[in-house]
Every structure is written in structure tokens, then in C-alpha cells.
Amino acid sequence: MTKIIVAEDFDIIREDIADTLSAQEDMCVVGQAGSGAEAVALADKVNCDLILMDIEMETATAGIKAAEAILEKYPGLMIIFLTAHETENMILTSMGVGAVDYIVKGCSDEELLMHIRSAVAGRPMIDAKIQNVVLKEYSRLRSSERSLLFFINSVGKLTSAERDLVRLLLDGKKIREIAEIRCVEVVTVKTQIKGLLRKFGCARTKDIVELIRELGVAHLF
């Protein structure tokens, strides 16, 4: 018998799910929660195997925070997220927190039960779509890592004047404004910018600024 807690802030939805699960011979609803905080408190009081956790409850990420708190205390407990939106961000978030699966609200009872039974059997329904998203994110992270290494190497080659120039570009200054601030000719700034573009392998100053912001290293300047 799989002991389940249902955490969902809409009473009608929560009760409907609880009724569906309670009607199964292999499932038992041992508690219901209407918020993330209630779910955390209930997990401390009730012995359960699995929690169906809505993501958006008292806040947009209440279920995620509740799942993190619960899994920190009870790492062997299974959590399946309930979500209204099937997005790549949702998939990555649920997998990152440690949930075993996620279910899109409004699915049929048969699909809901299949997700739960598959998770209990140790074969959560991480389908090809989820695998593709995770692999895509892994590829993006590897690419970012390479970009960061290249960037750090490039920063080491900058002169003091070039670092000052980058700082002004990050502040949104235009070429003429930079020339006035540094008391130099516009042509001088343009020449320095060409040198920056070569070192960073970029075609425009906008690309350098976006790269720095994307990598989160603006503080280096």
C-alpha cells in the first residue's frame, strides 16, 4: 500500500485527486495540505511514501521550496510535482529539486495513476521529451563553461585602458560619450574597440556586453 500526501491549494482539485487515489486498492491518502508550509509540517507528522506537490500555492514557488525542505529531511521520500504548465523550465526545476516526476493538471485519472505506480515501481515516466530537455541543458552548460574559460583568458590579456573601456560599455555609454569622458578623439575609441572585438572574438560591442552579463562576470570590471 502506497501512503500518499496530496498538497494542492484548490480544495476541489485536492479532494478530487484524494478521492481518486483512495479508491485504489494499492494506494492510501494519509494526509492533505493546502499550502507548502502545511505540506512540510504534515511530512513531519505523517509517515508517507510519496507526496503529490502542487508548485503554485501560497506563492508561485511554494511547492518547490516545500519539496526542498522535505527532501533535505527525508531524502528517500518520493515527490511528484503537480503543474499547470508543461515547460522546459518546469522540467528542469522539478528534476533539479529532486522530484521523481511531474504531472500536468487536468490529465486523466488513468495517466495520474500510471505516473504514481511507475514512480513507486522505480521506473518514473521520464519520457523522451524530458530526456531531450535535460540533455539540451547539459549541452548549454558545457557551452557556457567553454565560453567562461575563453572569456577569463581574454580578460587576462586586456590592458588597463581596455578594462576601463569595457566598464563604460557596461554602463551603456556610446562611443562619443566615452571619448568625452576619457578626453580622447572618437577615432581613438573606435581603434580601442576594434582591439576589444578581436580579443573577445565578437563582431559588435553589444555582443561583448551581452556575453559579460550572460556569464555573470560584470563584477570583474
C-alpha positions as CSV (number, residue, x, y, z in Angstrom):
1,M,0.0,0.0,0.0
2,T,1.5,3.3,-1.1
3,K,0.9,6.0,1.5
4,I,0.4,9.4,-0.2
5,I,0.0,13.1,0.9
6,V,-1.8,15.4,-1.6
7,A,-0.6,19.1,-1.4
8,E,-2.8,21.4,-3.5
9,D,-4.3,24.8,-2.6
10,F,-7.5,24.4,-4.6
11,D,-9.9,22.4,-2.3
12,I,-11.9,20.9,-5.2
13,I,-8.9,19.7,-7.1
14,R,-7.2,18.3,-4.0
15,E,-10.3,16.4,-2.8
16,D,-10.9,15.1,-6.3
17,I,-7.3,13.7,-6.5
18,A,-7.6,12.3,-3.0
19,D,-10.9,10.5,-3.9
20,T,-9.3,9.0,-7.0
21,L,-6.3,7.7,-5.1
22,S,-8.4,6.4,-2.1
23,A,-10.4,4.3,-4.5
24,Q,-7.3,2.3,-5.5
25,E,-6.5,-0.9,-3.8
26,D,-2.8,-0.2,-3.7
27,M,-2.9,3.5,-2.6
28,C,-3.9,5.3,0.6
29,V,-4.2,9.0,1.2
30,V,-2.7,9.7,4.6
31,G,-2.9,13.5,4.6
32,Q,-3.9,16.6,2.7
33,A,-2.3,20.0,2.6
34,G,-3.5,23.3,1.2
35,S,-0.1,25.1,1.2
36,G,3.6,24.4,1.0
37,A,4.0,25.2,4.7
38,E,1.3,22.7,5.6
39,A,2.9,20.0,3.4
40,V,6.3,20.5,5.2
41,A,4.5,20.2,8.6
42,L,2.5,17.2,7.6
43,A,5.5,15.4,6.3
44,D,7.0,15.6,9.8
45,K,3.8,14.2,11.4
46,V,2.7,11.5,8.9
47,N,4.5,8.5,7.6
48,C,4.2,8.6,3.8
49,D,5.9,7.2,0.7
50,L,5.0,9.8,-1.8
51,I,3.8,13.4,-2.0
52,L,1.8,14.9,-4.9
53,M,3.0,18.5,-4.6
54,D,1.4,21.4,-6.4
55,I,4.1,24.0,-7.3
56,E,2.0,27.2,-7.2
57,M,0.2,27.5,-3.8
58,E,0.7,30.4,-1.3
59,T,3.4,31.6,-3.7
60,A,4.5,30.8,-7.2
61,T,7.3,28.5,-6.0
62,A,5.8,27.3,-2.6
63,G,5.8,23.7,-3.7
64,I,9.4,23.8,-4.9
65,K,10.5,25.3,-1.6
66,A,8.5,22.8,0.3
67,A,9.9,19.9,-1.7
68,E,13.5,21.1,-1.0
69,A,12.8,21.3,2.8
70,I,11.1,17.9,2.9
71,L,13.7,16.1,0.8
72,E,16.5,17.6,2.9
73,K,15.0,15.8,5.9
74,Y,13.6,12.7,4.2
75,P,15.7,12.0,1.1
76,G,14.1,8.7,0.5
77,L,10.6,10.1,0.1
78,M,9.2,10.5,-3.4
79,I,7.8,13.8,-4.7
80,I,5.8,14.2,-7.9
81,F,5.0,17.8,-8.8
82,L,1.6,18.9,-10.0
83,T,1.9,21.7,-12.5
84,A,-0.5,23.7,-14.8
85,H,2.2,24.3,-17.3
86,E,4.5,21.8,-19.1
87,T,7.5,23.9,-19.9
88,E,11.2,23.2,-20.2
89,N,11.8,25.3,-17.1
90,M,9.3,23.2,-15.2
91,I,11.0,20.0,-16.2
92,L,14.5,21.3,-15.2
93,T,13.2,22.7,-12.0
94,S,11.5,19.5,-10.9
95,M,14.5,17.4,-11.8
96,G,16.8,19.8,-10.1
97,V,14.9,19.8,-6.8
98,G,14.9,16.0,-6.7
99,A,11.4,15.2,-7.7
100,V,10.9,11.8,-9.4
101,D,8.3,13.1,-11.9
102,Y,5.8,15.7,-12.6
103,I,2.1,15.6,-13.7
104,V,0.3,18.2,-15.7
105,K,-3.0,19.1,-14.0
106,G,-6.1,18.1,-15.9
107,C,-4.7,14.8,-17.1
108,S,-6.9,11.7,-17.0
109,D,-7.2,9.6,-13.8
110,E,-5.5,6.8,-15.7
111,E,-2.5,8.9,-16.5
112,L,-2.3,10.2,-12.9
113,L,-2.3,6.7,-11.5
114,M,0.2,5.4,-14.1
115,H,2.7,8.1,-13.1
116,I,2.3,7.3,-9.5
117,R,2.6,3.5,-10.0
118,S,5.6,3.9,-12.3
119,A,7.4,6.1,-9.7
120,V,6.7,3.6,-6.9
121,A,8.0,0.8,-9.1
122,G,11.2,2.7,-9.6
123,R,10.5,3.5,-13.2
124,P,9.3,7.1,-13.2
125,M,7.9,8.2,-16.5
126,I,10.8,10.4,-17.6
127,D,9.9,10.3,-21.3
128,A,12.0,11.2,-24.3
129,K,10.9,14.8,-24.1
130,I,12.3,15.2,-20.6
131,Q,15.5,13.4,-21.6
132,N,15.9,15.8,-24.6
133,V,15.4,18.8,-22.4
134,V,17.9,17.6,-19.8
135,L,20.5,16.8,-22.5
136,K,19.9,20.2,-24.1
137,E,20.5,21.9,-20.8
138,Y,23.7,19.9,-20.2
139,S,24.9,20.9,-23.6
140,R,24.1,24.6,-22.9
141,L,26.0,24.4,-19.6
142,R,29.0,22.8,-21.3
143,S,29.0,25.5,-23.9
144,S,28.7,28.2,-21.2
145,E,31.7,26.6,-19.4
146,R,33.8,26.8,-22.5
147,S,32.7,30.5,-23.0
148,L,33.6,31.3,-19.5
149,L,37.1,29.8,-19.8
150,F,37.6,31.7,-23.1
151,F,36.3,34.9,-21.5
152,I,38.5,34.7,-18.4
153,N,41.5,34.0,-20.7
154,S,40.6,37.1,-22.8
155,V,40.2,39.3,-19.7
156,G,43.8,38.4,-18.6
157,K,45.0,39.9,-21.9
158,L,43.2,43.3,-21.5
159,T,45.2,46.5,-20.8
160,S,44.0,48.8,-18.1
161,A,42.6,51.2,-20.7
162,E,40.7,48.4,-22.3
163,R,39.2,47.3,-19.0
164,D,38.0,50.9,-18.4
165,L,36.5,50.9,-21.8
166,V,34.6,47.7,-21.1
167,R,33.3,49.2,-17.8
168,L,32.0,52.2,-19.8
169,L,30.3,49.9,-22.3
170,L,28.6,48.0,-19.5
171,D,27.3,51.4,-18.2
172,G,25.6,51.9,-21.6
173,K,27.9,54.7,-22.8
174,K,28.1,55.4,-26.5
175,I,31.4,55.9,-28.4
176,R,31.1,59.7,-28.4
177,E,30.3,59.8,-24.7
178,I,33.3,57.5,-24.0
179,A,35.5,59.8,-26.0
180,E,34.3,62.8,-23.9
181,I,34.7,61.0,-20.6
182,R,38.3,59.9,-21.5
183,C,39.2,63.2,-23.2
184,V,40.2,61.5,-26.4
185,E,39.2,61.6,-30.0
186,V,36.3,59.4,-31.2
187,V,38.7,57.7,-33.7
188,T,40.9,56.6,-30.7
189,V,37.9,55.0,-29.0
190,K,37.0,53.2,-32.2
191,T,40.5,51.9,-32.6
192,Q,40.4,50.6,-29.0
193,I,37.1,49.0,-29.6
194,K,38.4,47.1,-32.6
195,G,41.1,45.7,-30.4
196,L,38.5,44.6,-27.8
197,L,36.4,42.9,-30.5
198,R,39.5,40.9,-31.7
199,K,40.3,39.7,-28.2
200,F,36.8,38.6,-27.4
201,G,36.1,37.2,-30.8
202,C,33.0,39.4,-31.1
203,A,31.6,41.4,-34.0
204,R,29.9,44.2,-32.0
205,T,30.4,45.8,-28.6
206,K,26.8,44.8,-27.9
207,D,28.0,41.1,-28.1
208,I,30.7,41.7,-25.6
209,V,28.3,43.3,-23.1
210,E,25.7,40.5,-23.6
211,L,28.4,37.9,-23.1
212,I,29.6,39.5,-19.9
213,R,26.1,39.7,-18.5
214,E,25.2,36.2,-19.6
215,L,28.2,34.8,-17.8
216,G,27.6,37.0,-14.7
217,V,31.1,38.4,-14.6
218,A,30.4,42.2,-14.8
219,H,32.0,42.5,-11.3
220,L,35.4,41.7,-12.9
221,F,35.3,45.2,-14.3
